[in-house]
């Protein structure tokens, strides 16, 4: 099976639509995939469902909620690799797994595992106190299910961006801006907090972080 990072690099080199991931990044992701063969042995993947999106009932239905345990297995694969490399130490705080990088310049990470109606969700956070990024999946209904490959790619991109040092998040004055090397978003928030942000460096001292995307809005 072709991984998302292999597809990313193939597209980047063929069409120039993005910057290829460097060899060190590919090796890191390959190591996570190898660890996932163990942590995810009991959580098989699945293709994107072939559903009729004009049928509103699919947005009220979760056919196999237990299969979303795959997201916790993927998060555990990342923890295994990052701690084995000596890049971070890990400890548990309630439903959160906290990873503290060895480098002081790097931002800590939180992996929060929650459950709702039989489905498992992982939310990645960065900083201390943490900014919580997107929940994976953002919705477990049949209508929003894009298949396990897309789901795992989203988790990988969030965690990789923190480890790579290519994540910037700023929140305050009713707005939040998030940028990585893969995507960017700006949104409003109801919390009128003072402006604060996270701009962590890479977790490995010899690592070259990817460039953040430019946002035009």
C-alpha positions as semicolon CSV with decimal commas, in nm:
position;residue;x (nm);y (nm);z (nm)
1;X;0,000;0,000;0,000
2;X;0,126;0,347;-0,088
3;X;0,146;0,578;0,212
4;X;0,019;0,935;0,208
5;X;0,374;1,072;0,236
6;X;0,484;0,869;-0,066
7;X;0,191;1,011;-0,259
8;X;0,273;1,360;-0,131
9;X;0,632;1,338;-0,251
10;X;0,534;1,189;-0,586
11;X;0,289;1,474;-0,649
12;X;0,537;1,736;-0,529
13;X;0,810;1,611;-0,761
14;X;0,585;1,556;-1,060
15;X;0,370;1,867;-1,042
16;X;0,559;2,102;-0,811
17;X;0,246;2,168;-0,607
18;X;0,429;2,135;-0,273
19;X;0,772;2,079;-0,122
20;X;0,871;1,710;-0,086
21;X;0,925;1,571;0,261
22;X;1,297;1,524;0,329
23;X;1,454;1,182;0,388
24;X;1,461;1,225;0,768
25;X;1,090;1,303;0,768
26;X;1,013;1,004;0,549
27;X;1,215;0,778;0,780
28;X;1,024;0,910;1,082
29;X;0,689;0,844;0,917
30;X;0,806;0,500;0,803
31;X;0,899;0,422;1,164
32;X;0,551;0,525;1,278
33;X;0,396;0,302;1,014
34;X;0,612;0,011;1,134
35;X;0,511;0,071;1,496
36;X;0,147;0,094;1,388
37;X;0,169;-0,259;1,250
38;X;0,185;-0,362;1,617
39;X;-0,027;-0,099;1,793
40;X;-0,295;-0,117;1,524
41;X;-0,296;-0,494;1,476
42;X;-0,646;-0,521;1,623
43;X;-0,784;-0,212;1,446
44;X;-0,802;-0,276;1,069
45;X;-0,851;0,009;0,826
46;X;-1,142;0,058;0,589
47;X;-1,210;0,233;0,256
48;X;-1,423;0,541;0,216
49;X;-1,786;0,422;0,234
50;X;-1,989;0,424;-0,086
51;X;-2,292;0,614;0,041
52;X;-2,562;0,836;-0,105
53;X;-2,479;1,180;0,033
54;X;-2,821;1,310;-0,067
55;X;-2,972;1,079;0,196
56;X;-2,982;1,280;0,519
57;X;-3,009;0,961;0,725
58;X;-2,639;0,881;0,674
59;X;-2,553;1,185;0,886
60;X;-2,750;1,038;1,176
61;X;-2,597;0,690;1,153
62;X;-2,269;0,543;1,283
63;X;-2,251;0,191;1,141
64;X;-1,936;0,062;1,313
65;X;-1,831;0,302;1,590
66;X;-1,580;0,055;1,734
67;X;-1,355;0,078;1,427
68;X;-1,257;0,433;1,525
69;X;-1,034;0,279;1,792
70;X;-0,778;0,298;1,510
71;X;-0,708;0,663;1,597
72;X;-0,587;0,574;1,948
73;X;-0,370;0,300;1,798
74;X;-0,211;0,552;1,561
75;X;-0,144;0,795;1,844
76;X;0,018;0,515;2,043
77;X;0,245;0,435;1,747
78;X;0,367;0,796;1,750
79;X;0,430;0,784;2,125
80;X;0,628;0,463;2,083
81;X;0,852;0,608;1,812
82;X;0,910;0,948;1,972
83;X;1,002;0,803;2,312
84;X;1,218;0,527;2,158
85;X;1,418;0,793;1,974
86;X;1,476;0,976;2,301
87;X;1,305;1,286;2,167
88;X;1,046;1,300;2,444
89;X;0,929;1,155;2,772
90;X;0,567;1,053;2,815
91;X;0,328;1,052;3,108
92;X;-0,047;1,019;3,154
93;X;-0,281;1,285;3,292
94;X;-0,639;1,159;3,299
95;X;-0,746;1,101;2,938
96;X;-0,439;1,284;2,809
97;X;-0,098;1,150;2,712
98;X;0,156;1,428;2,759
99;X;0,482;1,423;2,563
100;X;0,756;1,656;2,685
101;X;1,035;1,702;2,429
102;X;1,397;1,676;2,536
103;X;1,477;2,005;2,362
104;X;1,370;2,314;2,557
105;X;1,308;2,502;2,231
106;X;1,042;2,249;2,126
107;X;0,675;2,267;2,221
108;X;0,518;1,989;2,431
109;X;0,235;1,783;2,288
110;X;-0,086;1,641;2,431
111;X;-0,276;1,344;2,285
112;X;-0,626;1,334;2,429
113;X;-0,831;1,017;2,379
114;X;-1,206;1,035;2,437
115;X;-1,508;0,818;2,363
116;X;-1,863;0,896;2,257
117;X;-2,137;0,645;2,173
118;X;-1,880;0,369;2,119
119;X;-1,650;0,571;1,890
120;X;-1,297;0,678;1,984
121;X;-1,160;1,026;1,920
122;X;-0,808;1,171;1,940
123;X;-0,739;1,541;1,978
124;X;-0,384;1,669;1,937
125;X;-0,275;1,963;2,151
126;X;0,040;2,174;2,153
127;X;0,199;2,400;2,414
128;X;0,159;2,440;2,790
129;X;-0,120;2,510;2,859
130;X;-0,212;2,333;2,536
131;X;-0,392;2,466;2,233
132;X;-0,619;2,180;2,131
133;X;-0,617;2,131;1,755
134;X;-0,867;1,933;1,547
135;X;-1,043;1,626;1,684
136;X;-0,997;1,306;1,479
137;X;-1,248;1,214;1,352
138;X;-1,429;1,546;1,364
139;X;-1,747;1,344;1,316
140;X;-1,796;0,965;1,319
141;X;-2,121;0,950;1,123
142;X;-2,141;0,753;0,798
143;X;-2,189;1,071;0,595
144;X;-1,865;1,229;0,719
145;X;-1,656;0,910;0,707
146;X;-1,379;0,947;0,446
147;X;-1,212;0,614;0,523
148;X;-0,927;0,532;0,757
149;X;-0,644;0,652;0,531
150;X;-0,769;1,010;0,532
151;X;-0,835;0,989;0,905
152;X;-0,483;0,869;0,989
153;X;-0,325;1,125;0,757
154;X;-0,491;1,403;0,954
155;X;-0,348;1,270;1,280
156;X;-0,003;1,225;1,123
157;X;0,001;1,580;0,985
158;X;-0,090;1,734;1,321
159;X;0,167;1,534;1,519
160;X;0,438;1,559;1,254
161;X;0,397;1,938;1,235
162;X;0,458;1,971;1,610
163;X;0,761;1,740;1,604
164;X;0,893;1,905;1,288
165;X;0,865;2,252;1,439
166;X;0,645;2,365;1,152
167;X;0,330;2,456;1,342
168;X;0,222;2,804;1,443
169;X;-0,093;2,877;1,639
170;X;-0,199;3,219;1,766
171;X;-0,516;3,283;1,961
172;X;-0,664;3,596;2,113
173;X;-0,893;3,892;2,055
174;X;-1,164;3,655;1,936
175;X;-0,956;3,488;1,663
176;X;-0,738;3,183;1,614
177;X;-0,488;3,135;1,333
178;X;-0,327;2,797;1,268
179;X;-0,053;2,730;1,014
180;X;0,149;2,421;0,930
181;X;0,345;2,322;0,622
182;X;0,036;2,135;0,501
183;X;-0,251;2,376;0,563
184;X;-0,370;2,691;0,735
185;X;-0,693;2,820;0,883
186;X;-0,830;3,126;1,056
187;X;-1,140;3,110;1,272
188;X;-1,331;3,309;1,529
189;X;-1,354;3,206;1,891
190;X;-1,591;3,308;2,166
191;X;-1,307;3,324;2,418
192;X;-1,179;3,681;2,450
193;X;-0,835;3,589;2,579
194;X;-0,516;3,795;2,558
195;X;-0,316;3,709;2,249
196;X;-0,080;3,415;2,297
197;X;0,084;3,172;2,060
198;X;0,300;2,865;2,014
199;X;0,602;2,865;1,783
200;X;0,795;2,554;1,890
201;X;1,115;2,435;1,729
202;X;1,189;2,084;1,601
203;X;1,219;1,799;1,851
204;X;1,557;1,691;1,711
205;X;1,850;1,934;1,719
206;X;1,972;1,831;1,373
207;X;1,629;1,861;1,213
208;X;1,536;2,114;0,943
209;X;1,170;2,220;0,978
210;X;0,947;2,263;0,676
211;X;0,829;2,608;0,576
212;X;0,486;2,718;0,687
213;X;0,235;2,784;0,415
214;X;0,154;3,144;0,326
215;X;-0,197;3,261;0,404
216;X;-0,357;3,522;0,181
217;X;-0,661;3,601;0,394
